[in-house]
Amino acid sequence: MWHNVNTQLFLLINASEQASKTFVYFAVFCANYLVYLPVIVLGIYWFLQPCSRQLIIKIALSLALALLVTFILRHLFYSPRPFAQNIGTNYLYHDKTSSFPSQHAVFVWTICLVICLNYGAKLKKLLLLFTVVAILVCWSRVYLGVHWPLD
């Protein structure tokens, strides 16, 4: 059942062969480079707002743990990428590694979750910015054909 839902959602989001090149380039930017925005912003916070260093350390530790769990899951449960199964259109080169879970999604959503759980009310604008980044990163990875929506 989940496989069918995942496939139908993927085909709904995935770019068609007639997709606008400009939109595809935007999606490639989101998929490959937008993930660095939170790192840059947090780096600026580290130097300009020393009071947020504790939060940044919590984010770094949480990222280390989350990416370790991701690494383990990827090696325990192989999930082929959509293009490896010839489903949809692929606009982004990627190795045929396991698609579940998405390391990009884990990275950006971990940052959002740590901020939300620790300083959600105080850092609403930052949380909103990072949430938009997370949504765009996740959408673009599916749109370009390298991940399933449930990854």
N, C-alpha and C positions, 0 to 999 in steps of 0.2 A: 504494500500500500504506500509506504513512505517513498519508495523508489519512483512510483508513478507520479506522486505529488511533486517530488523533487524535479523530475524530468519535465513535467508540464510547466512548473514555475520557471525552470531554466529556459525553456523554449519561449516563454512569454517575455522574459527579460533579455535574453541573448540577442545580440545585433544580427540583423539580417545581412544577406550578401549585398543588398542595395543600401546599406547604411551610409549616412553622410560621412565623408572622410574627416571633416572638421569635428564631428561628434565623436568619431572613433579616436582621433588624436586627443581630444579632451579626456576620454575614458582612459587612454593609455597614460596620460599625465596623472590622472587620479590613481590608477592602479600601481604605477611605478614610483611616483615622486611625492604625492600628497601625504603619504605615510610619514615623511620626514618633517612635516610641519609641526606636529606636536613635540618632536625632539628639539627642533630649533626654538620653539616658543619656551619650552621648559629650560633649555640652555640659557636663554635670555633671563628667565625668571631666576635661575640659579645665581646669576651675577648681579641683577638689579634689585632683587627682592630676597635677601638672605633669609627672611622669615619663612620662605616657602621651600627651603632646602630639605626640611624634614619630609614634606610631601613628596618631593622629587626622589628622595632616598626610598620612600615607601613604594613609589611607582617602579623604580629600578629593581627592587627586590621582588615585587609582584610580577614584573615582566620576566625576570629570570625563572621564577617558579612556573609561570604560565607557559613560557616557551619550552621549558623542560617537559612539562606534561604533554604539550603538543608534539614534541619530538617522540616521546614514548608512544602516544596514541598512533602517530603516523606509521610507526614501525610494527605495532601490534595489529592494526586494522588497516589493510590496504583498501583504498577506495579509488578506482580509476577516474581520471579527469574526463570531462565531457568529450574533449577532442580525441582522447584515447579510445573512446567508444563510437567515434564518428557521429556524434550528436551535436547539432547546432553548428555555429560558425566560430572559428577561432581566429582572433585578430592579434593575439599576443603570444610570442614564442615562450614555451615553458617546457621543462623536462617532464617526462611521464611519471613523476613521483606521485605519491598518494595525495589526493586533494583534500582529504579530511584529517584534521581541521585546518582551516586556512590560517597560516601563520600571520598574514597581514591583518586579518580580522581579529585574531587573538591579541595582536600587538595593540591596535588602536582601541579596541573595546576594553582591554585591561586598563589602559590609561584612563579612559572615561569612568570606569567602575571605581578605581581607586580615588579619583577626584570626587566622585559623587558620594562615596561612603565616608570620606574624610572631611571634605570642605564644600559639599554641594551647594549650600546656601550662600557661602561667602564667595565662591568662584563661579557664579552662574554663567557669566559671559564666556569664560574659558571652557567650561563644561559644554556649553552650547556649541562653541566653535569646534571642539574636539568631537562632539557627537555628529555634527555635519560632516566633518572629515571622515569619521568612521563609516557613516552611511555611504558617502561617495566612494570610498575605497572598496567597500563590500559590493556595492552595486556595479562598479566598474570591472571587478574581477569576474563577475557573472556575465555582464554585458559582453566582455571580450572573449568569453568562452573557456576560461581556465578553472573555474570553480562552479560547483552546484550551489543553489541558493541555501541549502541546509548545511553547507560546510562552514 
